[in-house]
Amino acid sequence: MDKQSAPLTILMADDDDDDCLLTRAAFQRAQIANELRFVHNGEELLDYLHRRGAFADPQSSPRPALILLDLNMPRKDGREALRDIKASPALRRIPVVVLTTSSAAEDVNNTYDLGANSFVTKPTSFEGLVEAVRLIGRYWSEVVALPSEP
């Protein structure tokens, strides 16, 4: 399915364990072969991306080709994390898809202003999530050309 030679690593930052489980199940149902990894707040996301602490080993914490980002998380929310990612020359090329329960115009506009590549409101049904994941997976692994590491 992927035009890439190896599966992409997709990193999801979301503090809701149920949403993480549902997203993993949706990836499986949608037959998205890419590797899905999870962090649970913005600080963990940045630690992962900068390979700090528990994420120091690049073998166990490979650079993601795509980030799925929830906005409302503890410690450092998605907006703050997005701002930090897009301000970093080493990270700014990683595409960030905001995947959140919000559909507020203010959140949409603000996250695009911060550099988000897409904004997706989490569907309310599992089948809706499967379809959203299928579209996200196909778009980012089959349609677009992804940047290489700096």
C-alpha positions in Angstrom: 0.0 0.0 0.0 2.8 2.5 0.8 4.9 4.0 -1.9 7.7 4.1 0.7 10.1 1.1 0.8 9.6 0.7 4.5 6.7 1.5 6.8 6.6 5.0 8.1 6.7 5.8 11.8 3.7 7.8 13.0 3.9 9.3 16.4 0.6 10.1 18.1 0.5 12.6 21.1 -2.7 12.1 23.0 -3.3 11.8 26.8 -6.5 9.8 26.5 -5.6 6.0 26.6 -9.0 5.1 25.1 -8.4 7.4 22.1 -4.9 5.8 21.7 -6.4 2.3 21.8 -9.2 3.2 19.4 -6.7 4.8 17.0 -4.5 1.7 17.0 -7.6 -0.4 16.3 -8.6 2.0 13.5 -5.2 1.7 12.0 -5.5 -2.1 12.0 -9.0 -2.1 10.6 -7.9 0.4 7.9 -5.0 -1.9 7.1 -2.5 1.0 7.5 0.9 -0.9 7.8 2.8 2.0 9.2 4.2 1.8 12.7 2.2 3.8 15.3 3.8 5.0 18.5 2.4 7.0 21.3 3.4 9.7 23.8 0.9 11.2 26.3 1.7 14.9 26.6 3.6 17.7 24.9 6.7 17.3 27.0 7.0 13.6 26.1 6.5 14.5 22.5 9.4 16.9 22.5 11.5 14.5 24.5 10.8 11.9 21.9 11.6 14.2 19.0 14.8 15.5 20.6 15.7 11.9 21.8 16.0 12.8 25.4 15.6 10.6 28.5 13.6 7.4 27.8 13.6 8.3 24.1 17.4 8.7 23.7 17.8 5.5 21.6 17.0 6.1 17.9 16.4 2.3 17.5 13.5 2.3 19.9 12.4 5.9 19.2 12.8 6.4 15.4 12.2 9.8 13.9 8.5 10.0 12.9 7.5 10.8 9.4 4.2 12.1 10.7 2.8 13.4 14.0 -0.8 13.1 15.0 -1.3 15.8 17.7 -4.1 16.3 20.2 -4.5 19.8 21.4 -5.7 19.3 25.0 -3.0 17.5 26.9 -1.4 18.0 30.4 2.0 19.4 31.1 2.4 21.0 27.7 -0.6 21.1 25.4 -0.6 20.5 21.7 -0.5 24.2 20.8 2.6 24.8 22.8 4.2 21.6 21.4 3.3 22.6 17.9 4.8 26.0 18.4 8.1 24.4 19.6 8.2 21.8 16.8 7.7 24.4 14.1 10.3 26.8 15.7 13.0 24.1 15.6 15.1 23.8 12.4 15.6 20.1 13.2 11.9 19.3 13.6 9.9 21.8 11.5 9.7 19.7 8.4 7.9 16.8 10.2 4.3 17.1 9.1 1.9 17.6 12.0 -1.8 16.6 11.7 -3.9 18.0 14.5 -6.3 15.2 15.5 -8.6 16.6 18.2 -12.2 16.7 19.5 -12.4 20.4 18.9 -14.0 21.8 15.8 -13.8 25.4 17.0 -12.8 27.9 14.3 -10.4 29.5 16.7 -8.5 26.2 17.2 -8.5 25.6 13.5 -7.1 29.0 12.7 -4.6 29.1 15.5 -3.1 25.7 14.7 -2.7 26.6 11.1 -1.1 29.9 12.1 1.4 27.8 14.3 2.3 25.6 11.3 0.0 22.6 11.4 -0.2 20.7 8.1 -3.8 19.5 8.6 -6.6 19.8 11.2 -8.9 16.9 11.6 -11.8 16.7 14.2 -11.9 13.3 15.7 -15.0 11.5 14.4 -17.5 10.4 17.1 -17.9 6.8 15.8 -15.4 4.1 15.4 -16.2 3.6 11.8 -15.8 7.3 11.2 -12.3 7.1 12.9 -11.4 4.2 10.7 -12.3 6.2 7.6 -10.4 9.2 8.8 -7.3 7.1 9.6 -7.6 5.4 6.2 -7.6 8.8 4.5 -4.8 10.2 6.6 -2.7 7.1 6.1 -3.2 7.1 2.3 -2.6 10.8 1.9 0.6 10.9 4.0 2.1 7.5 2.8 0.9 7.3 -0.8 0.1 10.8 -2.2 2.5 13.3 -0.9 6.3 13.4 -0.9 7.6 13.6 2.6 10.7 15.6 3.5 14.0 13.9 4.4 15.7 14.5 7.7 17.8 17.7 7.8 
